[in-house]
Amino acid sequence: VSDQINVFNKIAQKLKINHANLSDNVKQRLKQFEAARNQAVAKRDAALLAGNATALKEAQSAMRLASEALGEEAARIYVKQNYPDATPLASKLPGKGKQGQFDQVYATEDGKVLIIEAKGGNASWGSRSAGKDRAQQGSEKYMNSIIDNYTSKLDTLTKDPRYLAGDDDFVKQVKGIKNMLKSLNDSKLDGSREYIGVQQKANDAGLIEVIDVSIFDIGF
C-alpha cells in the first residue's frame, strides 16, 4: 500500500474554543503544557546551535511528547465543556506504542459514544493502511480500521499468559478494552457514534489561543 493518502476525512462541522472563554484553572493547565513544550523547543534550538545530534534527537522527542500531551488536554477540555458527565472508556492498548488506537473514547449520559483524535503543536492528521487504501485520520475508513485493530488485538490479549494467569492489572486493562469495543459496536447499530478531532496548535512562540474542533462525517 502506498503512503499516498487516497481516502480523505470529511468534516461535517468546525468549532472553535477561544482560550479567553476558558476558566482560569483550565487556562493555567494549558499554560503548564505550553511551558513543557517551550522548554523542549529551547533545548532543540540549543542543540541545533551546538550541532549536538544526540541532544537534538532527545529535544525533538520531548517536543513530540509535550505536543501530544497538549492535544490530549485540549480534547479533555472540549469533552468537559460539551459533555460534562461523559465517562472515559479504556482506549490504550497494553504496551508502549500508540499506533492503531484512538486517543480518547467516552460514553455520554445521553447514550452517545465519542471517539476523539487529539493533536497538539504543529501535528497534522495522520494516516494508516486500510485494506488497499491509505486512509486519513478522521475518515470513516480510518476509524473502522482502528476498530478492526482493537478487535484483532483483543483476541490476542485474551490468549496472553498474563490474562490466562489472572494478572489483576492486565485483566482489568483487557476487560476495559473489551467493554469499550462493545460500546463502539453498539453505537454503530443505533447511530449514536461521533468521531471528533481536537487540535491545540502551537508554534515556537507558544500556544495559538484557540482550540480547533472538527466533527468528522462518518456517514451517520
N, C-alpha and C positions, 0 to 999 in steps of 0.2 A: 504494500500500500504506500502511495506517495505521501510525502509530508505536506503536499499542497492541499489546502482545505477545499473541499468541493460541496460540503453541506454546511451552510452558514446558519447562525442563530437568527431568529426573527423577534424583534422587540415589539410587544403589544402596547407597552406604556412606559414612559420615562418619568421619574420623580426626582426631586432634589430635596435634601435636608440641609438647610443652612446652619452652620455652627452657631450663628447668632441666636438661633431659636432653641438651642440646647441648654439644659440646666448647667449650672456652674460645676457640679460634680462630674457630669458627663464630659464637659469640655476639659476638665482637669485630667481625666483618664486619657483622653485623646492626646493631650499635651505630653503625658508621660511616654506614650508610644512614639510620639513625634521626637522626643528627646533621645530615645534609644536609636531611632533611625538617623537622626542628625549626627549622633556620636559615631555611628558606623560610616556615614558619609565623610566625616572629618578624617577618620582613620584611612579610608580609601584614598582620599586626596593626599594625605601624608605619605602613604605607600607608593603612590604614583610619582610623587616628587622625589622620593628616595630611591626609586627604581627597585623596590623590595617586592619581588614576586610572591613570596610566601605571605607577607603581611597583606598584600593586595588581595590574594585569594581569601584570606580569613576575613578581611573587611567586607568583601563582596558577599560572602556567605552571611555575615552579620546583617548586612543591608537587606538581603533577601528575607531572612527570618524576621527582622523588625517590620518589614513591609507586609509580610503575611500576617503578623500579629495585629498590625494596624487595620488591615482589611477585615480580620475576624472581629475586632472590636466594633468597627463600623457596622458590620452585619448584626451584631447583638443590639446595637443602638436602634437600628431600623426595626428589628423584631419587637423590641421593648416598646417602642413608640406606637407601633401599629397593631401589635398583638400582645398586650401586656401580660396576659395569662397563659401564653404559649409555653408548652413543656418541651425542653430539648430532648431529642431522641439520639441514641447512640449512632454515630456515623464513622468513627475512627476504627479502622481495622487493626488488629494486633500487629505489632512491628513498627519500624521507624519510618517507612515510606508514606507518602501522601497520594501516590498515584492510584487512580481507579476508585476514588471515593469522593463523596460530596463534603464540602467544608462544614456545613451545619444542616441539620434536619430538625424540624419542630412539628409538634401536633398542637393545633389551636383548640380553644374551647368550643368553637362552633363546628368542629369536625374536619377542618382542612389539614392537609399536610404541606408544610413549606419546605422546599429544597432550596438551600442558599449556597450560592457561589460567591466567595469573598475575595476581593483583590485590593491590595494596598500599594502605595508608591506609584511606580510607573508601569506596573504589570498589566498586561492585556489578557484578553480571553485566550485560553489555551485550546488544544485540540487533541483528539485521540483517534486511533484506528477504530472504525466501526463497520465490520464486515469488509466490503470492498471500498468503502468510503473513508474519507478523513473528515470527521465531524467537529465543528467548532463548539466549544463550551457554550452552553446556553441553548443549543439546538435540541429538538426532541430526540434525534438520533444519538447525540452525545449522552443525554440523560438516560436513555434506555440501555446504552452500552455500559454505563456505570452501574445501573441496577442489575444487569446481567453479570457484571463482575462481582458484585456483592453476593449474588446467588451462587455463583461458582465457588467463591472464597468460603462461603458459609458451609458448603458441602465438605470442603477440605478441613475447615476448622473443627467440625463435629467429629472428624476422624483423628484429630490431633491427640497424641498421648496425654497431653495435659488436660484435655477435655474428658477423655475416657477415664483418667485417673481422678477426676473430680476436683482439680485445682480450682479453689473458690474464685480467685480473681479472674482467671482465664474463662471459667464457665460463665461468670457474670458478664464479662465482655462479649462473649459469643451470643449469649441469650439476648443481650441488648441489641446486637446487630440483627438477630432473628426477629425480634419484635419490631424494630424499625422497618425491616424489609416487608413484614406483614402489613404494617401501616401504609407503606408505599404501594403495595399491590392492591390493597383495599381502596386506596384513594383513586386508583386508575378506574376501578369499577364504577365508582359513583361520581367521577369527575371533580373531586374535591382537592386536587393537587395543584400547587402553584410552584413555578420554577423562577427563582429571583436572583439577579446578580447585584451585588452591592460593591461599590468601588469608593475607596477613600484615596484619592490621588495625592501625591506629594512629589516635590522636586528637590533639588539640592538646597533650596532656601527654606524648606519645611512644608507644612500641610497646605493644600488647597482647601479653603474653608467651606467646603460643601461636600456632602456625601451624595454620590450619584447612584440611583436605583433603577435597574432595568427589570421590568416584568416580561419574561420571555413568553412567546407564543408557542405553546406545545400542543395545540390542536384541540384543547378542551378547557 
